[in-house]
Amino acid sequence: MEKSQCSFKQLPFSSLFSTYIYDYPKLSRFFSTNPLNEEDIKERISRIPSSKNRAAVASAFAKYHNELGISADQKKALDKFSDPSTLAVVTGQQLGVAGGPLYTVFKTMTTIILAKEWEEKLNRPVVPVFWLADEDHDFEEIAHLGIPGNDEFTSLKLDQKGNGNPVSEVVIDNSMSDLLEQLRGEFPETDFTDSLFDQLSSCYTANKTHAQAFAQLMSAWFSKHGLLIVGSNFSAIKGLCTTAFSNSVANADAIHEALESQSSELEKDFHRQVVIGSTNLFYFDENGRTKIDREGDTWSINDQTLTTAELLTKIEAEPQNFSPNVFLRPVLQDILLPTIGYVAGPGEIAYYAQMRSYYQQFDMEMPVIFPRISATLLESGIDRIMQKLPFEMCSYNQRIEDLESQYIEMNSPADLDKLFSNWVSEIKESAKQPIQRIASIDPTLEGTAGKTVSGFENELNKLKGRVFRSLKQQEETQLKRIRKIKAQLFPDGLQERAVNPTYFMNKYGMDVWDQMLVDFAVNDLDLQTHHIVKL
């Protein structure tokens, strides 16, 4: 696979993310380790504490694998993790339908490559881990997938409701088979179509949960590379998180202050990614996943109020009913895993920038926060028509209207803007003397004369628009190519944020991610640039 690159600064990434990649010292006070400096990473690894309860964690993970239906695929990874000397490189993501957006695959590939790299550098076992966001209850956010077309982007929606329950617990119904049928209808039939949809149908069968389906799909794609798949929405795992839940309650004031002070400091130059709530806990009951609120020493769960002491007792008695928010989840993750680092997308890097002091409230140090692979996949047909146009890949990030206007202007037989601008200037200049003469005869007519000249200018602008439309019609073939390229590379923002991985698997094979893994690993993983990968 041939690759080229472009800077993150040329694409719609935040200032915070670009600074993190290209000018880390400006953000160093918000993180523990420069993710692009090998010596800094080794120093951070030297401070990873030894495992105290590895056997208990491994046992809980094994039970969870049985629950997910991936125990056989993950056995080697779990055996490796059970070794007390093993470290981990971790990533995670919401349980997107059919794998979610492309960046889920890119995060996973980055994690696998980094784990292998650091295993070789340390001469010590390192396992790649995918942490399921299995307590997320925003079903609407994950229940769709995107497919690029010739000149438009198609979003397919799963016709199912989450009803406020964790996505992982939502049971798949017949609407999933309808969605897969729609998806197949969007794809051209290839040598890989039957295998792909057999796999999807096998994972997404009725009466499974979305957690089971997603885990089985990710396992099918990546278990051969030693990926361990875990999550926290499981009673045996929650039982190991009781201390962290209790700490988040007992030290709520200090924890809130740590988050707020660091977030306020961050806002001086960048942005606050996540709004800080009064607590970092949710609670599961018959109403689904409910945010726990706090005012002083009073905690509220729906209509129930508890003191701090009562809530701590409740946590000890039923830890399985408590759930972490976006800040507490990473802490639980790093309590259970001997984490070298977490592979994060730009948004996650932004909220980790709020968390260094927060980790300290749990007597922990933030792990290395690695950026994930960022890439646009460029098909050969798109590459060919790009050669016929004057724009670089990153230019297609612009609005389609702006791209079309630029192309028309670049390919006009004359400089139309200059032509019409000069024409207007000449009219205004030639009108000065007549207007002065008219005003000397009757001053009340000076305004009318000026409006007449403005009318000429308005008519010229209308004419200019008609000329541009005429040119646009003449260049329609090229404009269609521009729209097609835009729809493929920036269908709804960046391709990696919008397009489902199955689109490329259907066209390039079930092993397309294996090929990319090899290619990125062999050519040294570069996390400081956006890759353009020619398929």
C-alpha positions in Angstrom: 0.0 0.0 0.0 1.4 3.3 -1.1 1.2 6.2 1.5 1.6 9.9 1.5 1.0 12.4 4.3 -0.4 15.8 5.1 -0.2 17.8 8.3 -2.9 17.8 10.9 -2.9 21.5 10.6 -4.3 21.2 7.1 -7.3 19.3 8.3 -10.2 19.9 10.8 -8.4 19.0 14.0 -8.4 21.2 17.1 -5.7 23.6 18.1 -5.2 21.5 21.3 -4.6 18.3 19.2 -2.2 20.0 16.8 -0.3 21.5 19.7 -0.1 18.0 21.4 1.5 16.6 18.2 3.7 19.4 17.1 4.5 21.5 20.2 4.1 19.2 23.2 6.0 21.4 25.7 3.1 23.8 25.6 0.8 21.1 27.0 3.3 19.1 29.0 1.9 20.3 32.4 -1.4 18.6 31.6 0.1 15.2 30.8 2.6 12.8 32.3 4.6 11.8 29.3 5.5 13.0 25.8 3.9 10.2 23.7 6.4 10.7 20.9 9.6 10.6 23.0 10.9 7.1 23.5 13.1 8.0 26.6 10.2 9.7 28.3 8.0 6.6 27.7 10.6 4.3 29.1 10.8 6.5 32.2 7.1 6.3 32.6 7.1 2.6 32.2 9.6 2.2 35.0 7.0 3.7 37.3 4.2 1.3 36.5 3.4 -0.5 39.9 3.7 -4.2 40.1 0.4 -6.2 39.8 -1.2 -7.0 43.2 -4.3 -8.8 42.0 -3.5 -10.0 38.5 -5.0 -13.5 39.1 -8.3 -12.0 40.2 -8.5 -9.6 37.3 -7.6 -12.3 34.8 -10.3 -14.6 36.3 -12.9 -11.8 36.0 -11.9 -11.2 32.4 -12.2 -14.9 31.6 -15.7 -14.9 32.9 -16.6 -11.8 30.9 -15.2 -13.5 27.8 -17.6 -16.4 28.3 -20.4 -13.9 28.7 -19.4 -12.2 25.4 -19.0 -15.5 23.6 -15.3 -14.9 22.7 -13.6 -17.1 25.2 -11.9 -19.4 22.6 -10.6 -16.5 20.5 -9.2 -14.6 23.4 -7.6 -17.5 25.4 -4.1 -16.8 24.2 -4.4 -13.1 24.9 -5.8 -13.8 28.4 -3.0 -16.4 29.1 -0.5 -13.8 28.2 -2.1 -11.2 30.4 -2.1 -13.6 33.3 1.7 -13.4 33.4 2.4 -10.9 36.3 5.2 -9.3 34.2 2.8 -8.4 31.3 2.1 -4.8 30.5 -0.7 -3.4 28.3 -1.4 -0.8 25.6 -5.0 0.0 25.7 -7.7 1.6 23.6 -11.5 1.7 23.7 -14.5 2.9 21.9 -18.3 2.9 21.8 -20.0 -0.2 20.5 -20.7 1.1 17.0 -23.0 -1.0 14.8 -20.8 -3.2 12.4 -17.7 -1.8 14.0 -18.6 1.9 14.0 -16.6 4.5 12.1 -13.2 3.7 10.6 -11.3 5.3 13.4 -12.3 2.3 15.7 -10.2 0.1 13.4 -7.4 2.7 13.3 -7.3 2.9 17.1 -7.2 -0.9 17.3 -4.4 -1.2 14.8 -2.3 1.5 16.6 -2.7 -0.4 19.8 -1.6 -3.7 18.3 1.4 -2.2 16.6 2.5 -0.2 19.8 2.1 -3.3 22.0 4.3 -5.3 19.6 6.9 -2.5 19.4 7.2 -2.1 23.2 7.3 -5.8 23.8 10.4 -5.9 21.5 11.9 -2.8 23.1 11.4 -3.9 26.7 11.9 -7.7 26.1 8.8 -8.1 28.2 5.3 -9.3 27.3 2.9 -6.5 26.3 -0.7 -7.2 25.4 -3.0 -5.0 23.2 -6.3 -4.4 24.9 -9.6 -3.1 23.6 -11.8 -1.7 26.4 -15.5 -1.8 25.4 -17.4 1.3 26.3 -20.1 -1.1 27.5 -21.7 1.2 30.1 -22.5 4.0 27.6 -26.3 4.5 27.4 -26.4 6.8 24.3 -27.8 4.2 21.9 -28.8 6.8 19.3 -25.1 7.8 18.9 -24.0 4.3 17.8 -27.1 3.0 16.0 -26.1 4.2 12.5 -23.4 3.7 9.9 -22.1 5.7 7.0 -21.4 4.7 3.4 -19.9 7.0 0.7 -21.6 7.1 -2.7 -20.7 8.6 -6.1 -21.6 12.1 -5.0 -23.3 11.8 -1.7 -23.0 10.2 1.7 -25.6 7.6 2.9 -26.3 7.2 6.6 -28.2 4.0 7.5 -30.0 4.0 10.8 -30.8 1.0 13.0 -34.6 1.1 13.8 -34.3 0.2 17.4 -34.5 2.1 20.7 -32.1 1.9 23.7 -34.7 3.1 26.2 -32.0 4.5 28.5 -30.2 1.2 29.1 -26.5 0.7 28.6 -25.9 0.0 24.9 -24.1 -3.2 25.8 -27.3 -4.6 27.4 -29.7 -3.8 24.5 -30.7 -7.0 22.8 -30.6 -7.2 19.1 -33.9 -7.6 17.4 -35.1 -8.1 13.8 -34.3 -4.5 12.8 -30.6 -5.5 12.6 -31.2 -8.0 9.8 -33.1 -5.2 8.0 -30.1 -2.9 8.4 -27.7 -5.5 7.1 -30.0 -6.0 4.1 -30.0 -2.3 3.5 -26.2 -2.2 3.8 -25.8 -5.0 1.3 -28.0 -3.1 -1.1 -25.7 -0.2 -1.0 -22.6 -2.3 -1.8 -21.5 -3.6 -5.2 -21.4 -7.4 -5.3 -17.7 -8.5 -5.1 -15.8 -11.7 -4.4 -15.8 -10.7 -0.7 -19.5 -9.8 -0.2 -20.8 -13.2 0.8 -18.0 -13.7 3.3 -18.5 -10.3 4.8 -22.2 -10.6 5.3 -21.9 -14.1 6.6 -19.6 -12.8 9.2 -21.9 -9.8 10.1 -24.9 -12.0 10.3 -23.1 -14.5 12.5 -22.1 -11.8 14.9 -25.4 -9.8 14.8 -28.0 -12.5 15.4 -31.2 -11.8 17.2 -31.3 -12.2 21.0 -27.6 -11.4 21.4 -26.7 -8.1 23.1 -24.9 -5.4 21.2 -21.8 -5.9 23.4 -21.7 -9.6 22.4 -22.1 -8.8 18.7 -19.5 -6.0 18.7 -17.0 -8.0 20.7 -17.4 -11.0 18.5 -16.9 -8.8 15.4 -13.7 -7.1 16.8 -12.5 -10.5 17.8 -13.0 -11.9 14.3 -11.1 -9.0 12.9 -8.2 -8.8 15.4 -7.9 -11.7 17.8 -5.3 -13.2 15.5 -3.1 -10.3 16.5 -3.4 -11.0 20.2 -6.0 -8.4 21.1 -7.6 -8.8 24.5 -11.2 -7.5 24.7 -12.5 -6.4 28.1 -15.0 -4.0 29.7 -16.5 -3.1 33.1 -20.2 -3.7 32.8 -19.9 -7.1 34.4 -20.4 -8.0 38.1 -17.1 -9.9 38.5 -15.2 -6.9 37.1 -17.3 -4.3 39.0 -16.4 -6.1 42.3 -12.8 -5.1 41.6 -13.7 -1.5 41.3 -15.4 -0.9 44.6 -12.4 1.0 46.1 -12.3 3.4 43.2 -16.1 4.0 43.4 -15.8 4.6 47.2 -12.9 7.0 46.7 -14.8 9.0 44.1 -17.5 9.6 46.8 -15.4 10.0 50.0 -13.1 12.5 48.3 -15.6 14.2 46.1 -14.7 17.7 46.9 -11.0 17.3 46.3 -11.7 15.3 43.1 -14.0 18.0 41.8 -11.4 20.7 42.6 -8.7 18.7 40.8 -10.8 18.5 37.7 -12.0 22.1 37.8 -8.7 23.7 38.5 -6.9 21.8 35.7 -9.8 22.4 33.3 -9.8 26.1 34.1 -6.0 26.3 33.5 -6.4 24.5 30.2 -9.1 26.9 29.0 -6.7 29.8 29.2 -5.1 28.7 25.9 -7.3 25.8 24.6 -10.7 24.4 25.3 -12.5 22.3 27.9 -13.6 19.1 26.2 -15.9 17.8 28.9 -18.2 19.7 31.3 -17.5 18.7 34.9 -20.5 17.5 36.8 -21.1 17.3 40.5 -20.1 13.6 40.6 -18.4 11.1 38.4 -20.9 8.2 39.0 -24.0 6.8 37.4 -26.4 4.3 39.0 -28.3 1.4 37.3 -31.9 0.8 38.3 -35.2 -0.1 36.7 -35.0 3.3 34.9 -31.7 2.5 33.2 -28.5 4.4 33.8 -29.1 7.5 35.9 -26.7 10.3 36.8 -25.9 10.6 40.5 -26.0 14.2 41.6 -24.5 15.8 44.7 -25.0 18.9 46.8 -22.6 19.0 49.7 -23.0 15.8 51.7 -26.3 15.0 50.0 -26.3 12.6 47.1 -29.4 12.1 44.8 -30.3 9.0 42.7 -33.6 9.8 41.0 -35.9 10.6 43.9 -33.7 9.0 46.5 -31.4 11.0 48.7 -28.5 9.6 50.7 -25.7 10.9 52.9 -22.1 10.2 52.0 -22.0 7.4 54.5 -25.1 5.8 53.2 -23.9 6.0 49.6 -20.6 4.4 50.6 -22.5 1.5 52.3 -24.6 1.1 49.1 -21.4 0.9 47.0 -20.0 -1.8 49.2 -23.2 -3.8 49.0 -23.9 -3.5 45.3 -20.9 -2.3 43.2 -22.4 -3.9 40.1 -25.1 -1.2 40.1 -22.6 1.7 39.9 -21.1 3.0 36.7 -18.3 5.4 35.9 -18.5 8.6 33.8 -16.0 9.7 31.2 -13.5 10.7 33.8 -13.8 7.7 36.2 -13.7 5.1 33.4 -10.0 5.6 32.6 -9.1 5.3 36.3 -11.0 2.0 36.6 -9.3 0.8 33.4 -5.8 1.6 34.8 -6.6 0.1 38.1 -7.3 -3.2 36.4 -4.7 -3.1 33.7 -0.9 -2.5 33.9 -1.2 0.3 31.4 1.8 1.7 29.5 -0.5 4.0 27.6 -3.9 4.6 26.1 -4.4 5.1 22.4 -6.7 8.1 22.0 -8.5 10.1 19.3 -8.2 13.9 19.3 -11.3 14.4 21.4 -10.1 11.9 24.0 -6.7 13.6 24.2 -8.6 16.8 24.9 -10.4 15.4 27.9 -7.3 13.6 29.2 -5.8 17.1 29.3 -8.3 17.8 32.1 -7.2 14.7 34.1 -3.6 14.7 35.3 -4.5 16.1 38.8 -7.6 13.9 38.9 -5.4 10.7 38.6 -3.4 11.9 41.6 -6.6 11.9 43.7 -6.6 8.1 43.3 -2.8 7.8 44.1 -2.2 7.1 40.4 -0.2 8.6 37.6 -1.7 9.2 34.2 -0.4 6.7 31.6 1.1 7.8 28.2 -1.7 9.1 26.0 -0.7 7.9 22.5 -2.4 9.5 19.4 -4.0 6.9 17.1 -3.3 6.4 13.4 -5.2 9.0 11.4 -5.7 8.1 7.8 -7.8 8.6 4.6 -8.1 5.6 2.4 -7.8 6.5 -1.3 -9.2 4.1 -3.8 -7.5 3.8 -7.2 -10.5 5.1 -9.1 -10.6 8.3 -6.9 -6.8 8.6 -7.2 -7.1 8.6 -11.0 -9.6 11.4 -11.3 -7.8 13.4 -8.6 -4.9 13.5 -11.1 -7.1 15.4 -13.5 -7.9 18.1 -11.0 -5.7 20.9 -9.5 -6.4 20.2 -5.8 -4.4 18.3 -3.2 -6.2 15.8 -1.0 -6.5 18.2 2.0 -8.2 20.8 -0.1 -11.3 18.7 -0.4 -11.9 19.5 3.3 -13.5 22.7 2.0 -17.2 23.2 1.3 -18.2 21.8 -2.1 -19.4 25.2 -3.2 -16.0 26.7 -2.5 -14.2 24.0 -4.3 -16.5 24.4 -7.4 -16.0 28.2 -7.3 -12.2 27.9 -7.0 -12.2 25.4 -9.9 -14.3 27.7 -12.2 -12.1 30.7 -11.3 -8.9 28.7 -12.0 -10.2 27.5 -15.3 -11.9 30.6 -16.6 -10.8 31.7 -20.1 -10.4 35.2 -18.6 -9.9 36.7 -15.2 -13.6 37.3 -14.7 -13.4 38.8 -11.2 -10.9 41.3 -12.5 -12.9 41.9 -15.7 -16.1 42.8 -13.7 -14.2 44.7 -11.0 -12.6 46.9 -13.7 -15.9 47.3 -15.4 -17.6 48.5 -12.2 -14.7 50.9 -11.5 -14.9 52.4 -15.0 -18.6 53.0 -14.6 -18.1 54.6 -11.2 -15.3 56.8 -12.5 -17.1 57.8 -15.7 -20.2 58.7 -13.7 -18.5 61.2 -11.4 -18.6 64.2 -13.8 -22.3 63.6 -15.0 -23.4 63.3 -11.4 -21.7 66.5 -10.4 -23.3 68.3 -13.4 -26.8 66.9 -12.5 -26.3 68.0 -8.9 -25.3 71.6 -10.0 -28.6 71.8 -12.0 -30.8 70.2 -9.2 -29.2 69.0 -6.0 -32.2 66.9 -5.1 -31.4 64.6 -8.1 -27.9 63.7 -6.9 -29.1 60.8 -4.9 -31.2 59.5 -7.8 -28.2 59.7 -10.1 -26.1 57.7 -7.6 -28.8 55.0 -7.3 -28.8 54.7 -11.1 -25.1 54.0 -11.1 -25.6 51.5 -8.2 -28.2 49.8 -10.4 -25.7 49.4 -13.1 -23.3 47.7 -10.6 -26.1 45.4 -9.4 -26.9 44.4 -13.0 -23.2 43.7 -13.7 -23.1 41.4 -10.6 -26.1 39.5 -11.9 -24.4 39.2 -15.3 -21.3 37.9 -13.5 -23.3 35.2 -11.8 -24.9 34.2 -15.1 -21.4 33.9 -16.7 -20.2 31.8 -13.8 -23.2 29.5 -14.1 -22.5 29.1 -17.8 -18.9 28.2 -17.1 -20.1 25.8 -14.5 -22.4 24.0 -17.0 -19.5 23.8 -19.4 -17.2 22.2 -16.7 -19.9 19.9 -15.3 -17.8 16.7 -15.9 -15.0 18.1 -13.8 -17.4 19.4 -11.2 -18.9 15.9 -10.9 -15.5 14.5 -10.3 -14.9 17.1 -7.6 -18.2 16.1 -5.9 -17.3 12.4 -6.2 -13.9 12.9 -4.6 -15.4 15.1 -1.9 -18.0 12.4 -1.1 -15.3 9.7 -0.8 -12.6 11.6 1.2 -14.7 14.0 3.3 -18.2 12.5 3.1 -19.4 14.0 6.4 -16.3 15.5 7.7 -13.2 13.4 7.8 -13.6 10.0 6.2 -12.3 8.2 9.3 -15.0 9.7 11.4 -17.9 8.9 9.1 -17.4 5.7 7.0 -18.0 2.2 8.2 -15.1 -0.3 7.8 -17.2 -2.8 6.0 -17.3 -0.5 2.9 -13.6 -1.2 2.3 -13.8 -4.9 3.4 -16.4 -5.5 0.7 -14.2 -4.0 -2.0 -10.7 -5.0 -0.9 -11.1 -8.2 1.1 -11.6 -9.5 4.6 -7.9 -9.2 5.3 -7.6 -5.5 4.3 -6.9 -4.5 8.0 -4.3 -7.3 8.3 -2.5 -5.8 5.2 -2.6 -2.3 6.6 -1.3 -3.5 10.0 1.7 -5.1 8.3 2.3 -2.0 6.1 2.2 0.5 9.0 4.4 -1.7 11.2 7.0 -2.5 8.6 7.4 1.2 7.6 7.6 2.4 11.2 4.4 3.8 12.8 4.3 7.6 12.3 1.7 9.2 14.6 2.7 12.8 13.7 0.9 13.0 10.4 -2.3 12.2 8.6 -1.7 9.3 6.2 -3.2 9.0 2.7 -3.3 5.3 2.0 -3.7 4.3 -1.6 -5.6 1.0 -1.8 
